[in-house]
């Protein structure tokens, strides 16, 4: 045994113990002792491995022969190990041999190229043999082509660089269609975390100056390519602003908050309610919002329709479970809204059934329509009889829930009348905040008024943003009217 030290600069001095073999020329087979070291005679057993098999080739020769015999292919280092491990090759032996062969110019090794270094792929470095019988440049090109072919369908560069390229491709393709790309769309395509997507977008904008960023209402970021003309950009921005108003405006926020409010009361007051959940392609969409299938189009819905919540309740041990389907609408509910919901239930694959009298809702399925208020002037005439909307809904086994019904529950709990579900829905930023505020006021009724006041003060930024969006709409409307008057 020999101890060896190596000075490594700022890293200090490394020491290791190396094992050496000593040989002695001898004329006889008898063991000899020289300077306290005992020498043994040559034996076949001493040249065998731990399993008792004599090695005809070293591990380096085995790996080299494998790569040379398969010179028309490229292999990951882990695949080489899995193929040769039965021949005594261990995992560290593979890369030690590959680096040795690389120094001799016999193999081409490929990995992720990130900045100033190269790192392995998920299954190791990719290695292929370099044909020495051909001119060096030709042999190297062929080796690179073999590794490229082996990498088809996989990331050939680092994940960061791959994401940057995907970001550029998405923006260029959308601009060719005269469209903008949102950060959420890019996040869906990259299939990574939000921080990784933001990092890729920032890096793409830095590397490619022809990629541009624009903010809608000085809040939401969209991206386009410089090839998009100013006229097309202006028209695309106008259309995107209208879309943002519809999907992210005040009415949309309050409508989703109303769904969460109704759900909270049902979940809190209904014993044994089991809500259905569903995974959605769109990130951020509530998993309790369910898509059902239609066997016949209903309105502008062709094959699918969304309902806000579905849950089941089993009344007793021997009773059949009852399925409840919820539809919510913030604002004034009219007869056509109720009829539309009934049609969805009838023609859905899950809740409708064909009978001799036509398509009806299955037994054991109850529809619930929750609205801010129902039109009191809706008078429905059926066979000469005039009935109101609640009576019409009850005849179709449909229950109507008003905002006043939930306010009554709050007041019975001891919460002041100044606190209403309408104020909570208007004041909350999102659905999670609605549930959080309702739980707080329910638990501490005396503090309810202060909780709602603090909520309104906390979310001033989102109210201001929604006000800006509405003002922008009014300004565009006024400009359009002025232009018409001017032309006339």
Kinemage of the C-alpha trace (Angstrom):
@kinemage 1
@onewidth
@group {chain A} dominant
@subgroup {mainchain}
@vectorlist {calphas} color= white
{ca unk a 1} P 0.000 0.000 0.000
{ca unk a 2} L 1.217 3.509 -0.827
{ca unk a 3} L -0.148 6.807 0.473
{ca unk a 4} L -0.176 9.582 -2.090
{ca unk a 5} L -0.924 13.288 -1.586
{ca unk a 6} L -1.960 15.776 -4.262
{ca unk a 7} L -2.063 19.556 -3.776
{ca unk a 8} L -5.270 21.030 -5.283
{ca unk a 9} L -4.758 24.749 -4.682
{ca unk a 10} L -7.549 26.450 -2.755
{ca unk a 11} L -9.288 23.103 -2.345
{ca unk a 12} L -6.424 21.945 -0.164
{ca unk a 13} L -4.470 18.707 -0.329
{ca unk a 14} L -6.153 15.393 -1.119
{ca unk a 15} L -4.752 12.092 0.153
{ca unk a 16} L -5.562 8.589 -0.935
{ca unk a 17} L -4.246 5.068 -0.378
{ca unk a 18} L -3.210 3.239 -3.539
{ca unk a 19} L -2.780 -0.494 -3.819
{ca unk a 20} L 0.183 -1.714 -5.886
{ca unk a 21} L 1.190 -5.168 -7.116
{ca unk a 22} L 4.825 -6.251 -6.596
{ca unk a 23} L 6.425 -8.874 -8.835
{ca unk a 24} L 9.628 -10.860 -8.305
{ca unk a 25} L 11.508 -13.039 -10.768
{ca unk a 26} L 12.028 -16.477 -9.222
{ca unk a 27} L 13.427 -19.761 -10.473
{ca unk a 28} L 11.148 -21.997 -8.392
{ca unk a 29} L 7.501 -22.304 -7.349
{ca unk a 30} L 8.193 -22.008 -3.625
{ca unk a 31} L 7.044 -18.844 -1.808
{ca unk a 32} L 9.748 -16.315 -0.953
{ca unk a 33} L 9.994 -13.608 1.703
{ca unk a 34} L 11.971 -10.469 0.887
{ca unk a 35} L 12.181 -7.503 3.266
{ca unk a 36} L 9.185 -8.789 5.198
{ca unk a 37} L 7.024 -9.169 2.051
{ca unk a 38} L 5.832 -12.672 1.177
{ca unk a 39} L 5.719 -13.463 -2.556
{ca unk a 40} L 3.487 -16.240 -3.906
{ca unk a 41} L 4.025 -18.337 -6.995
{ca unk a 42} L 1.974 -17.571 -10.107
{ca unk a 43} L -1.492 -19.204 -10.171
{ca unk a 44} L -4.499 -19.181 -12.482
{ca unk a 45} L -6.714 -18.442 -9.470
{ca unk a 46} L -4.946 -15.138 -8.871
{ca unk a 47} L -5.877 -13.907 -12.363
{ca unk a 48} L -9.575 -14.809 -11.988
{ca unk a 49} L -12.321 -12.384 -10.872
{ca unk a 50} L -14.404 -12.706 -7.706
{ca unk a 51} L -16.747 -15.241 -9.384
{ca unk a 52} L -13.889 -17.559 -10.302
{ca unk a 53} L -14.011 -16.813 -14.050
{ca unk a 54} L -10.829 -15.992 -15.860
{ca unk a 55} L -11.130 -12.743 -17.773
{ca unk a 56} L -10.169 -13.075 -21.392
{ca unk a 57} L -10.620 -9.293 -21.863
{ca unk a 58} L -10.384 -6.318 -19.558
{ca unk a 59} L -13.387 -4.114 -18.921
{ca unk a 60} L -11.911 -1.419 -21.152
{ca unk a 61} L -11.545 -3.922 -23.981
{ca unk a 62} L -15.117 -5.163 -23.499
{ca unk a 63} L -16.598 -1.632 -23.715
{ca unk a 64} L -14.347 -0.649 -26.604
{ca unk a 65} L -15.217 -3.784 -28.580
{ca unk a 66} L -18.931 -3.178 -27.988
{ca unk a 67} L -18.786 0.374 -29.347
{ca unk a 68} L -16.578 -0.609 -32.274
{ca unk a 69} L -18.788 -3.549 -33.278
{ca unk a 70} L -21.861 -1.273 -33.164
{ca unk a 71} L -20.193 1.671 -34.891
{ca unk a 72} L -23.364 2.518 -36.845
{ca unk a 73} L -25.309 3.268 -33.630
{ca unk a 74} L -25.176 5.642 -30.661
{ca unk a 75} L -25.706 4.514 -27.066
{ca unk a 76} L -26.444 6.232 -23.754
{ca unk a 77} L -23.942 5.376 -21.015
{ca unk a 78} L -26.641 3.783 -18.857
{ca unk a 79} L -27.719 1.598 -21.780
{ca unk a 80} L -24.114 0.462 -22.249
{ca unk a 81} L -23.943 -0.534 -18.591
{ca unk a 82} L -27.267 -2.421 -18.736
{ca unk a 83} L -26.058 -4.320 -21.811
{ca unk a 84} L -22.602 -5.256 -20.462
{ca unk a 85} L -23.216 -5.681 -16.729
{ca unk a 86} L -23.517 -9.462 -17.149
{ca unk a 87} L -19.914 -9.473 -18.400
{ca unk a 88} L -18.605 -7.896 -15.216
{ca unk a 89} L -18.787 -4.251 -16.277
{ca unk a 90} L -19.799 -1.958 -13.428
{ca unk a 91} L -21.463 1.450 -13.728
{ca unk a 92} L -18.353 3.605 -13.015
{ca unk a 93} L -16.342 1.585 -15.569
{ca unk a 94} L -18.426 2.889 -18.482
{ca unk a 95} L -17.662 6.620 -18.252
{ca unk a 96} L -14.051 6.002 -17.208
{ca unk a 97} L -13.559 3.996 -20.395
{ca unk a 98} L -15.510 6.452 -22.560
{ca unk a 99} L -13.400 9.385 -21.390
{ca unk a 100} L -10.238 7.379 -22.069
{ca unk a 101} L -11.428 6.527 -25.580
{ca unk a 102} L -12.489 10.165 -26.125
{ca unk a 103} L -8.967 11.381 -25.315
{ca unk a 104} L -7.642 8.988 -27.925
{ca unk a 105} L -10.116 10.354 -30.483
{ca unk a 106} L -11.953 7.038 -30.879
{ca unk a 107} L -15.469 8.063 -29.745
{ca unk a 108} L -17.730 11.126 -29.907
{ca unk a 109} L -19.519 12.008 -26.636
{ca unk a 110} L -22.600 14.265 -26.533
{ca unk a 111} L -24.616 15.784 -23.671
{ca unk a 112} L -26.603 18.896 -22.739
{ca unk a 113} L -24.737 22.041 -23.763
{ca unk a 114} L -25.383 24.703 -21.127
{ca unk a 115} L -23.193 27.783 -21.249
{ca unk a 116} L -19.604 26.694 -20.682
{ca unk a 117} L -20.158 23.070 -19.722
{ca unk a 118} L -21.748 19.858 -20.923
{ca unk a 119} L -23.974 17.780 -18.646
{ca unk a 120} L -25.419 14.290 -19.215
{ca unk a 121} L -28.896 13.550 -20.519
{ca unk a 122} L -31.409 11.857 -18.247
{ca unk a 123} L -30.026 8.427 -19.202
{ca unk a 124} L -26.393 9.459 -19.368
{ca unk a 125} L -24.035 10.728 -22.046
{ca unk a 126} L -24.638 9.697 -25.661
{ca unk a 127} L -21.626 7.946 -27.214
{ca unk a 128} L -20.820 6.630 -30.692
{ca unk a 129} L -17.721 5.257 -32.417
{ca unk a 130} L -15.655 7.410 -34.792
{ca unk a 131} L -14.659 5.534 -37.925
{ca unk a 132} L -10.868 6.021 -38.245
{ca unk a 133} L -10.850 4.572 -41.763
{ca unk a 134} L -12.570 7.711 -43.089
{ca unk a 135} L -11.334 11.312 -43.217
{ca unk a 136} L -11.587 12.855 -39.770
{ca unk a 137} L -14.129 15.568 -40.660
{ca unk a 138} L -16.373 13.089 -42.494
{ca unk a 139} L -16.217 10.613 -39.612
{ca unk a 140} L -17.089 13.343 -37.083
{ca unk a 141} L -20.077 14.563 -39.123
{ca unk a 142} L -21.384 11.005 -39.350
{ca unk a 143} L -20.944 10.556 -35.584
{ca unk a 144} L -22.873 13.776 -34.877
{ca unk a 145} L -25.651 12.696 -37.253
{ca unk a 146} L -25.939 9.343 -35.460
{ca unk a 147} L -26.350 11.040 -32.088
{ca unk a 148} L -28.887 13.485 -33.565
{ca unk a 149} L -30.918 10.579 -34.923
{ca unk a 150} L -30.774 8.866 -31.522
{ca unk a 151} L -32.042 12.072 -29.898
{ca unk a 152} L -35.139 12.392 -32.092
{ca unk a 153} L -38.165 13.017 -29.885
{ca unk a 154} L -35.974 13.947 -26.897
{ca unk a 155} L -34.366 17.139 -25.609
{ca unk a 156} L -31.027 17.569 -27.364
{ca unk a 157} L -30.114 20.637 -25.295
{ca unk a 158} L -30.715 21.790 -21.745
{ca unk a 159} L -34.345 22.219 -20.596
{ca unk a 160} L -33.861 25.993 -20.310
{ca unk a 161} L -32.671 26.345 -23.918
{ca unk a 162} L -35.445 24.039 -25.122
{ca unk a 163} L -38.065 26.175 -23.355
{ca unk a 164} L -36.607 29.355 -24.850
{ca unk a 165} L -36.888 27.878 -28.347
{ca unk a 166} L -40.474 26.771 -27.673
{ca unk a 167} L -41.384 30.260 -26.455
{ca unk a 168} L -40.018 31.795 -29.648
{ca unk a 169} L -41.829 29.239 -31.823
{ca unk a 170} L -45.148 29.917 -30.079
{ca unk a 171} L -44.847 33.695 -30.474
{ca unk a 172} L -43.753 33.530 -34.129
{ca unk a 173} L -46.544 31.084 -35.048
{ca unk a 174} L -49.213 33.187 -33.301
{ca unk a 175} L -48.016 36.403 -34.960
{ca unk a 176} L -48.255 34.697 -38.340
{ca unk a 177} L -51.933 34.105 -37.508
{ca unk a 178} L -52.197 37.772 -36.381
{ca unk a 179} L -52.763 36.764 -32.763
{ca unk a 180} L -51.166 37.533 -29.408
{ca unk a 181} L -49.799 34.925 -27.002
{ca unk a 182} L -50.495 35.192 -23.273
{ca unk a 183} L -48.202 34.014 -20.529
{ca unk a 184} L -50.774 31.403 -19.525
{ca unk a 185} L -50.807 29.942 -23.055
{ca unk a 186} L -47.019 29.633 -22.993
{ca unk a 187} L -47.180 27.995 -19.570
{ca unk a 188} L -49.623 25.379 -20.894
{ca unk a 189} L -47.337 24.581 -23.832
{ca unk a 190} L -44.124 24.340 -21.806
{ca unk a 191} L -45.684 22.067 -19.167
{ca unk a 192} L -43.420 23.375 -16.392
{ca unk a 193} L -43.703 25.487 -13.265
{ca unk a 194} L -44.753 29.140 -13.476
{ca unk a 195} L -41.299 30.337 -12.378
{ca unk a 196} L -39.598 28.228 -15.078
{ca unk a 197} L -41.973 29.596 -17.719
{ca unk a 198} L -41.352 33.206 -16.640
{ca unk a 199} L -37.611 32.579 -16.727
{ca unk a 200} L -37.852 31.147 -20.258
{ca unk a 201} L -39.971 34.087 -21.474
{ca unk a 202} L -37.567 36.659 -19.989
{ca unk a 203} L -34.583 34.867 -21.541
{ca unk a 204} L -36.297 34.639 -24.961
{ca unk a 205} L -37.050 38.384 -24.950
{ca unk a 206} L -33.425 39.046 -24.074
{ca unk a 207} L -31.959 36.773 -26.768
{ca unk a 208} L -34.394 37.669 -29.582
{ca unk a 209} L -35.035 41.435 -29.876
{ca unk a 210} L -37.750 40.829 -32.493
{ca unk a 211} L -39.979 39.309 -29.778
{ca unk a 212} L -42.075 42.054 -28.191
{ca unk a 213} L -44.141 42.385 -25.027
{ca unk a 214} L -47.299 44.437 -24.562
{ca unk a 215} L -49.473 44.925 -21.472
{ca unk a 216} L -53.242 45.007 -21.689
{ca unk a 217} L -54.769 47.402 -19.151
{ca unk a 218} L -51.215 47.751 -17.830
{ca unk a 219} L -51.631 44.410 -16.055
{ca unk a 220} L -51.770 41.315 -18.294
{ca unk a 221} L -48.706 40.512 -20.405
{ca unk a 222} L -49.016 39.408 -24.053
{ca unk a 223} L -46.324 38.722 -26.644
{ca unk a 224} L -45.957 39.113 -30.418
{ca unk a 225} L -43.319 39.107 -33.158
{ca unk a 226} L -42.047 42.281 -34.817
{ca unk a 227} L -43.300 40.978 -38.182
{ca unk a 228} L -46.880 41.784 -37.079
{ca unk a 229} L -47.867 45.049 -38.733
{ca unk a 230} L -49.010 47.993 -36.623
{ca unk a 231} L -52.479 47.870 -38.143
{ca unk a 232} L -52.899 44.173 -37.330
{ca unk a 233} L -51.417 44.718 -33.865
{ca unk a 234} L -53.914 47.478 -33.120
{ca unk a 235} L -56.862 45.336 -34.232
{ca unk a 236} L -55.582 42.300 -32.307
{ca unk a 237} L -55.139 44.364 -29.151
{ca unk a 238} L -58.713 45.665 -29.405
{ca unk a 239} L -60.091 42.131 -29.756
{ca unk a 240} L -57.940 40.888 -26.875
{ca unk a 241} L -59.091 43.734 -24.644
{ca unk a 242} L -62.716 42.782 -25.264
{ca unk a 243} L -61.913 39.151 -24.468
{ca unk a 244} L -60.184 40.147 -21.232
{ca unk a 245} L -63.187 42.245 -20.217
{ca unk a 246} L -65.490 39.263 -20.680
{ca unk a 247} L -63.267 36.650 -19.008
{ca unk a 248} L -61.540 38.692 -16.311
{ca unk a 249} L -63.875 41.608 -15.742
{ca unk a 250} L -65.932 42.357 -12.675
{ca unk a 251} L -68.994 40.385 -13.747
{ca unk a 252} L -66.920 37.274 -14.397
{ca unk a 253} L -65.114 37.553 -11.028
{ca unk a 254} L -68.313 38.109 -9.077
{ca unk a 255} L -70.039 35.279 -10.964
{ca unk a 256} L -67.332 32.784 -9.974
{ca unk a 257} L -67.426 34.106 -6.414
{ca unk a 258} L -71.167 33.460 -6.324
{ca unk a 259} L -70.556 29.823 -7.309
{ca unk a 260} L -68.085 29.439 -4.429
{ca unk a 261} L -70.553 31.087 -2.035
{ca unk a 262} L -73.357 28.653 -2.913
{ca unk a 263} L -70.942 25.726 -2.744
{ca unk a 264} L -69.750 26.787 0.737
{ca unk a 265} L -73.287 26.880 2.146
{ca unk a 266} L -74.134 23.511 0.600
{ca unk a 267} L -70.895 21.930 1.814
{ca unk a 268} L -71.344 23.361 5.314
{ca unk a 269} L -75.022 22.613 5.819
{ca unk a 270} L -75.439 19.326 3.923
{ca unk a 271} L -74.383 16.259 5.843
{ca unk a 272} L -72.720 13.567 3.752
{ca unk a 273} L -72.478 15.610 0.533
{ca unk a 274} L -69.875 14.123 -1.835
{ca unk a 275} L -68.874 16.568 -4.564
{ca unk a 276} L -67.651 15.308 -7.917
{ca unk a 277} L -64.297 16.558 -9.169
{ca unk a 278} L -62.781 16.608 -12.634
{ca unk a 279} L -59.347 17.446 -14.010
{ca unk a 280} L -59.347 20.206 -16.635
{ca unk a 281} L -56.847 21.123 -19.319
{ca unk a 282} L -57.042 24.782 -18.354
{ca unk a 283} L -54.949 25.484 -15.304
{ca unk a 284} L -56.696 27.296 -12.485
{ca unk a 285} L -60.160 26.003 -13.402
{ca unk a 286} L -62.059 24.765 -10.345
{ca unk a 287} L -62.006 20.931 -10.296
{ca unk a 288} L -65.553 20.928 -8.911
{ca unk a 289} L -66.844 22.518 -12.108
{ca unk a 290} L -67.952 19.551 -14.225
{ca unk a 291} L -68.212 19.086 -17.999
{ca unk a 292} L -71.087 16.815 -19.061
{ca unk a 293} L -71.792 15.318 -22.491
{ca unk a 294} L -74.794 16.185 -24.658
{ca unk a 295} L -76.472 13.814 -27.081
{ca unk a 296} L -78.208 16.764 -28.753
{ca unk a 297} L -77.054 20.395 -29.098
{ca unk a 298} L -78.569 22.855 -26.626
{ca unk a 299} L -78.299 26.471 -27.744
{ca unk a 300} L -74.697 27.181 -28.741
{ca unk a 301} L -73.442 24.081 -26.915
{ca unk a 302} L -72.779 21.278 -29.357
{ca unk a 303} L -71.273 18.266 -27.603
{ca unk a 304} L -70.508 19.404 -24.060
{ca unk a 305} L -71.896 21.709 -21.412
{ca unk a 306} L -70.575 22.857 -18.064
{ca unk a 307} L -72.446 22.736 -14.774
{ca unk a 308} L -71.134 24.487 -11.698
{ca unk a 309} L -71.285 21.668 -9.150
{ca unk a 310} L -72.493 18.067 -8.851
{ca unk a 311} L -72.821 16.241 -5.547
{ca unk a 312} L -74.559 13.164 -4.190
{ca unk a 313} L -76.325 12.599 -0.860
{ca unk a 314} L -77.432 9.241 0.546
{ca unk a 315} L -80.466 9.865 2.826
{ca unk a 316} L -80.291 6.514 4.615
{ca unk a 317} L -78.691 3.094 4.687
{ca unk a 318} L -81.309 1.506 2.421
{ca unk a 319} L -82.169 4.614 0.378
{ca unk a 320} L -80.879 5.335 -3.104
{ca unk a 321} L -78.466 8.289 -3.377
{ca unk a 322} L -79.833 11.558 -4.732
{ca unk a 323} L -77.700 13.484 -7.243
{ca unk a 324} L -77.894 17.277 -7.208
{ca unk a 325} L -76.772 19.389 -10.172
{ca unk a 326} L -76.105 23.083 -9.535
{ca unk a 327} L -76.283 25.998 -11.963
{ca unk a 328} L -75.415 29.512 -10.770
{ca unk a 329} L -76.014 32.915 -12.293
{ca unk a 330} L -75.180 36.253 -10.776
{ca unk a 331} L -77.855 38.813 -11.497
{ca unk a 332} L -81.458 38.585 -12.570
{ca unk a 333} L -82.600 35.074 -13.594
{ca unk a 334} L -85.343 34.772 -16.203
{ca unk a 335} L -87.455 31.921 -17.563
{ca unk a 336} L -85.150 31.374 -20.526
{ca unk a 337} L -82.228 30.751 -18.127
{ca unk a 338} L -84.230 28.104 -16.287
{ca unk a 339} L -85.373 26.483 -19.545
{ca unk a 340} L -81.802 26.384 -20.815
{ca unk a 341} L -80.649 24.563 -17.677
{ca unk a 342} L -83.531 22.089 -17.898
{ca unk a 343} L -82.656 21.344 -21.541
{ca unk a 344} L -79.052 20.626 -20.575
{ca unk a 345} L -80.181 18.153 -17.921
{ca unk a 346} L -82.653 16.439 -20.274
{ca unk a 347} L -80.238 16.024 -23.181
{ca unk a 348} L -77.175 15.186 -21.150
{ca unk a 349} L -75.819 11.671 -21.399
{ca unk a 350} L -75.441 11.502 -17.618
{ca unk a 351} L -78.791 12.836 -16.332
{ca unk a 352} L -81.360 12.455 -19.139
{ca unk a 353} L -83.383 9.414 -20.195
{ca unk a 354} L -85.770 8.612 -23.077
{ca unk a 355} L -89.364 7.748 -22.179
{ca unk a 356} L -92.608 7.249 -24.085
{ca unk a 357} L -93.522 10.874 -23.390
{ca unk a 358} L -90.128 12.190 -24.547
{ca unk a 359} L -86.805 13.074 -23.032
{ca unk a 360} L -86.916 13.714 -19.273
{ca unk a 361} L -84.542 14.047 -16.338
{ca unk a 362} L -83.755 10.763 -14.596
{ca unk a 363} L -85.343 9.931 -11.277
{ca unk a 364} L -83.034 10.669 -8.375
{ca unk a 365} L -81.567 13.716 -10.137
{ca unk a 366} L -82.501 17.141 -8.772
{ca unk a 367} L -81.520 20.384 -10.471
{ca unk a 368} L -80.777 23.475 -8.389
{ca unk a 369} L -80.623 26.968 -9.886
{ca unk a 370} L -78.997 29.583 -7.649
{ca unk a 371} L -79.469 33.198 -8.706
{ca unk a 372} L -78.932 36.604 -7.197
{ca unk a 373} L -82.606 37.388 -7.864
{ca unk a 374} L -85.430 35.978 -9.977
{ca unk a 375} L -87.545 38.103 -12.276
{ca unk a 376} L -90.846 38.699 -10.411
{ca unk a 377} L -92.563 39.845 -13.613
{ca unk a 378} L -92.056 36.509 -15.381
{ca unk a 379} L -95.540 35.087 -15.830
{ca unk a 380} L -95.749 31.704 -17.543
{ca unk a 381} L -98.999 30.577 -19.102
{ca unk a 382} L -99.517 26.791 -19.236
{ca unk a 383} L -102.821 25.430 -20.543
{ca unk a 384} L -104.648 28.649 -19.700
{ca unk a 385} L -103.115 28.876 -16.221
{ca unk a 386} L -100.725 31.699 -15.339
{ca unk a 387} L -97.955 30.779 -12.861
{ca unk a 388} L -94.804 32.476 -11.612
{ca unk a 389} L -91.214 31.301 -12.132
{ca unk a 390} L -90.751 29.444 -8.790
{ca unk a 391} L -93.929 27.435 -9.392
{ca unk a 392} L -92.833 26.659 -12.953
{ca unk a 393} L -89.466 25.422 -11.690
{ca unk a 394} L -91.037 23.302 -8.943
{ca unk a 395} L -93.246 21.506 -11.494
{ca unk a 396} L -90.057 20.418 -13.273
{ca unk a 397} L -88.438 19.204 -10.026
{ca unk a 398} L -86.077 22.164 -10.068
{ca unk a 399} L -85.210 24.059 -6.890
{ca unk a 400} L -84.505 27.806 -6.918
{ca unk a 401} L -82.123 29.401 -4.432
{ca unk a 402} L -82.040 33.167 -3.867
{ca unk a 403} L -79.278 35.280 -2.376
{ca unk a 404} L -81.823 36.258 0.283
{ca unk a 405} L -82.005 32.595 1.373
{ca unk a 406} L -78.315 32.631 2.265
{ca unk a 407} L -78.553 36.063 3.902
{ca unk a 408} L -81.271 34.691 6.154
{ca unk a 409} L -78.923 31.886 7.250
{ca unk a 410} L -76.262 34.471 8.089
{ca unk a 411} L -78.658 36.597 10.127
{ca unk a 412} L -79.961 33.538 12.026
{ca unk a 413} L -76.334 32.943 13.003
{ca unk a 414} L -76.214 36.390 14.632
{ca unk a 415} L -74.359 38.171 11.843
{ca unk a 416} L -75.399 41.834 11.364
{ca unk a 417} L -77.803 42.604 8.518
{ca unk a 418} L -75.210 44.930 6.968
{ca unk a 419} L -73.197 41.820 6.047
{ca unk a 420} L -74.636 40.037 3.022
{ca unk a 421} L -73.427 37.410 0.573
{ca unk a 422} L -73.694 40.057 -2.162
{ca unk a 423} L -71.106 42.240 -0.402
{ca unk a 424} L -68.797 39.277 0.123
{ca unk a 425} L -69.036 38.193 -3.528
{ca unk a 426} L -68.411 41.716 -4.795
{ca unk a 427} L -65.531 42.294 -2.396
{ca unk a 428} L -63.593 39.003 -2.636
{ca unk a 429} L -60.690 38.675 -5.030
{ca unk a 430} L -61.420 35.043 -5.994
{ca unk a 431} L -63.309 31.913 -4.988
{ca unk a 432} L -60.820 30.873 -2.307
{ca unk a 433} L -61.192 34.232 -0.600
{ca unk a 434} L -64.996 33.878 -0.627
{ca unk a 435} L -64.743 30.567 1.234
{ca unk a 436} L -62.207 32.038 3.657
{ca unk a 437} L -64.356 35.093 4.497
{ca unk a 438} L -67.552 33.063 4.904
{ca unk a 439} L -65.777 30.700 7.299
{ca unk a 440} L -64.486 33.650 9.362
{ca unk a 441} L -67.817 35.458 9.657
{ca unk a 442} L -69.603 32.185 10.420
{ca unk a 443} L -67.144 31.390 13.198
{ca unk a 444} L -67.048 34.930 14.640
{ca unk a 445} L -70.381 36.669 13.903
{ca unk a 446} L -69.520 39.704 16.049
{ca unk a 447} L -66.478 40.498 13.912
{ca unk a 448} L -68.320 39.973 10.615
{ca unk a 449} L -68.777 43.647 9.757
{ca unk a 450} L -65.094 44.422 10.365
{ca unk a 451} L -64.007 41.423 8.300
{ca unk a 452} L -66.054 42.567 5.292
{ca unk a 453} L -64.815 46.159 5.644
{ca unk a 454} L -61.194 44.966 5.739
{ca unk a 455} L -61.876 42.836 2.662
{ca unk a 456} L -63.017 45.893 0.681
{ca unk a 457} L -59.927 47.873 1.706
{ca unk a 458} L -57.592 44.983 0.890
{ca unk a 459} L -58.771 44.544 -2.710
{ca unk a 460} L -58.740 48.171 -3.866
{ca unk a 461} L -56.187 47.306 -6.569
{ca unk a 462} L -58.470 44.840 -8.341
{ca unk a 463} L -61.443 47.228 -8.118
{ca unk a 464} L -59.310 49.952 -9.729
{ca unk a 465} L -58.226 47.560 -12.492
{ca unk a 466} L -61.831 46.602 -13.253
{ca unk a 467} L -62.793 50.283 -13.254
{ca unk a 468} L -60.010 50.980 -15.777
{ca unk a 469} L -61.308 48.179 -17.982
{ca unk a 470} L -64.847 49.537 -17.861
{ca unk a 471} L -63.652 53.092 -18.567
{ca unk a 472} L -61.715 51.805 -21.568
{ca unk a 473} L -64.878 50.236 -22.916
{ca unk a 474} L -66.852 53.452 -22.486
{ca unk a 475} L -64.090 55.491 -24.140
{ca unk a 476} L -64.036 53.160 -27.167
{ca unk a 477} L -67.812 53.274 -27.363
{ca unk a 478} L -67.806 57.089 -27.256
{ca unk a 479} L -65.037 57.281 -29.890
{ca unk a 480} L -67.034 54.992 -32.185
{ca unk a 481} L -70.167 57.131 -31.741
{ca unk a 482} L -68.193 60.354 -32.396
{ca unk a 483} L -66.719 58.817 -35.553
{ca unk a 484} L -70.209 57.912 -36.831
{ca unk a 485} L -71.498 61.431 -36.147
{ca unk a 486} L -68.420 62.910 -37.870
{ca unk a 487} L -68.946 60.763 -40.974
{ca unk a 488} L -72.635 61.700 -41.158
